């Protein structure tokens, strides 16, 4: 009882400080890199064929997430705290982690080292509700649980989350994180009964400003991937003023209006997203996804060749001289150079360069790490807007 009281006291102390919470992001070894490094082995060839077969399906969330996300942070669940490394995902509404109740015969569950055990937590409370995420061909299933969740120095009591007992094996095989930490809008929570963590922070008055911001470290020589800051922005990671654009909460996503996308070569200036379009800001992937036809045109101009999983490969020697891509947002120009939108991967003597421009059959645009690494991003929950400033 004494230890229980202490942790709750610390939680309430956190409630009254209202200090910004900084969570360090660590860089994962790219799951895509792992898969490609083993692509000639029979076991992996079977998985590659499976993933290739579903790449154009309408529900390909796992494929996009596990193949290309690179950053995770640590959270504690329960008392005493059980540690999990999770992907902080602005395109996902829920928090979920694997459960010890996941059966041994579930191959995917056996791959996870960290599993939540409610019997070890004095603050666990059952909800009696099921957790189910429809991923099309396969589902994430389990139950919704309630417990103490600690991020940084802040304890949130009664946080609901998915305690997952069935995980699609081939889709999540190469995931190095234990689960997903949703930072999307409240309306996007996919399971009834789960309130996204940041909304609980607001409700429990742990942040003075109803914002969070993300900085991605572009230095690939270090595992330090950047930082997620809850309740504030960090001036040392950006310069100049923010350009703010409105988010339509009815979309259920951090989706912003885009005026246009331009790619200029010596011969022509090609415009995409003509007449305006929208884009989801997605921290779970490095890709910039867009309508299939337009993405194919962009990669054709970049002289990129088809590769695995809807990706395109570029001659690494051409990266410094690739044409710039300009995104017009809020009447301001945001420019990406070749090294910004090309993902370089090496294993052994092999080095490849992948275009971050990836087709998405579902239509619409998604701006991932390739964009946000260059532009510090603040997510304003109260005013439904996103701010962009040049990262440094």
C-alpha positions, 0 to 999 in steps of 0.5 A, spaced: 500 500 500 505 504 501 508 503 494 502 504 491 500 511 495 507 513 493 506 512 485 499 515 485 502 521 489 508 522 484 502 522 479 498 527 482 505 532 483 506 531 475 498 533 475 500 540 478 507 542 475 504 542 467 511 542 465 512 540 458 514 532 457 520 530 453 520 523 450 527 521 447 526 518 440 530 512 438 532 510 431 530 503 429 533 499 424 529 499 418 524 493 418 524 494 410 532 493 411 532 487 415 527 484 410 531 486 404 537 483 407 534 476 407 530 477 401 534 471 398 532 466 404 526 461 402 523 463 409 523 471 407 521 470 400 515 467 402 513 473 406 515 477 401 511 474 396 505 475 401 506 482 402 507 483 395 500 480 394 496 485 399 500 491 397 494 494 393 489 492 398 485 497 401 487 495 408 494 495 408 496 499 415 500 494 417 504 493 411 505 501 411 507 501 418 512 496 419 516 496 413 518 503 414 517 506 421 524 508 424 523 511 431 520 509 438 520 511 445 519 508 452 513 508 456 511 504 462 504 501 464 502 498 470 505 499 477 510 497 478 511 499 471 512 494 465 516 497 460 514 497 452 518 501 446 512 504 442 511 507 435 508 514 437 503 514 431 499 521 429 495 516 424 493 511 429 488 513 435 489 507 440 495 505 445 496 497 444 501 492 446 502 485 446 499 481 452 501 475 456 495 472 454 497 471 447 497 464 446 504 460 445 501 458 438 501 465 435 507 465 432 507 473 432 506 473 439 512 469 440 516 474 437 515 480 442 520 480 448 515 485 452 508 483 454 503 486 458 501 482 465 495 485 468 497 480 474 503 484 476 500 490 476 496 493 482 493 499 478 490 494 473 482 494 472 478 490 467 473 494 462 469 488 460 470 490 453 473 487 447 479 490 442 478 489 435 482 493 429 479 491 422 486 490 418 482 487 412 485 480 411 487 480 418 485 483 425 488 485 431 484 482 437 484 482 444 481 486 450 481 493 453 484 494 459 485 500 464 492 501 468 497 507 470 501 509 464 507 513 465 510 517 459 516 521 461 515 523 468 508 524 468 503 518 470 496 518 467 491 514 471 485 509 468 488 510 461 485 505 457 489 501 452 488 494 447 491 488 450 492 484 444 492 477 444 492 476 436 497 479 432 498 478 424 504 474 423 507 476 417 505 483 417 508 485 424 514 480 423 519 485 423 516 490 427 522 492 433 517 496 437 512 492 442 506 496 440 503 503 437 502 509 441 496 513 438 497 520 437 491 521 432 485 525 433 480 523 439 475 521 433 480 516 430 480 511 436 478 505 432 476 501 438 470 504 442 472 505 450 479 507 449 481 515 450 487 517 446 493 518 451 494 525 450 486 527 451 487 524 458 493 528 459 489 534 457 483 531 462 487 530 468 491 537 467 498 535 466 499 540 460 498 547 460 498 548 452 494 543 448 499 541 443 505 536 442 511 537 437 515 532 434 523 533 432 526 527 427 534 527 428 536 527 421 543 524 423 543 517 421 550 516 424 546 516 431 541 512 434 538 518 437 532 519 433 529 526 435 524 527 441 516 528 442 515 534 446 508 534 450 505 540 451 510 545 448 515 546 442 522 546 443 526 552 439 532 549 439 530 544 434 527 549 429 528 556 426 523 562 424 516 562 425 511 557 424 506 556 418 499 554 421 494 550 417 487 548 419 485 541 420 478 538 419 476 534 425 471 531 421 476 527 417 478 523 424 486 525 422 491 530 422 490 532 415 492 538 412 490 542 406 495 542 401 495 548 395 500 544 390 506 540 389 511 542 384 517 538 381 522 542 377 527 540 372 531 543 366 526 542 361 519 543 365 515 545 371 511 539 373 505 540 378 501 535 382 495 536 387 492 540 382 487 545 384 489 543 391 489 536 395 489 534 403 495 530 406 495 526 413 501 528 417 504 521 419 509 520 424 509 512 423 512 512 416 518 515 412 514 515 406 511 520 402 505 517 399 500 519 394 495 517 388 498 512 384 498 515 377 502 522 380 507 518 384 509 514 378 510 520 374 514 523 380 518 517 380 519 517 372 521 524 373 526 522 378 528 516 373 527 511 379 526 504 377 520 499 380 523 495 386 519 491 392 513 493 396 511 499 391 518 502 392 522 505 387 530 505 387 534 511 384 541 511 382 545 513 389 550 517 385 544 522 382 541 523 389 545 530 390 543 532 383 536 530 383 530 536 382 527 539 388 520 538 390 516 544 393 510 543 397 506 549 397 502 549 404 498 555 407 501 559 401 508 558 403 513 553 400 516 547 403 522 544 399 525 537 399 532 536 396 534 529 393 538 527 400 531 529 404 527 524 400 531 519 398 532 513 403 539 510 403 540 503 406 546 499 406 548 492 408 554 488 407 557 491 401 550 493 398 547 500 398 541 502 395 537 508 395 530 508 395 525 514 393 520 516 399 515 517 394 510 511 394 504 510 391 497 509 395 491 505 392 487 508 397 488 515 394 490 522 398 497 524 400 501 522 407 507 526 409 511 522 413 518 522 416 522 524 409 518 531 410 517 532 417 525 531 418 526 537 414 520 541 418 519 541 425 511 539 426 507 542 432 500 538 433 495 543 436 489 539 439 485 545 442 485 549 435 485 543 430 491 546 426 498 544 425 504 548 425 510 547 420 517 550 421 524 549 418 528 544 423 535 545 425 
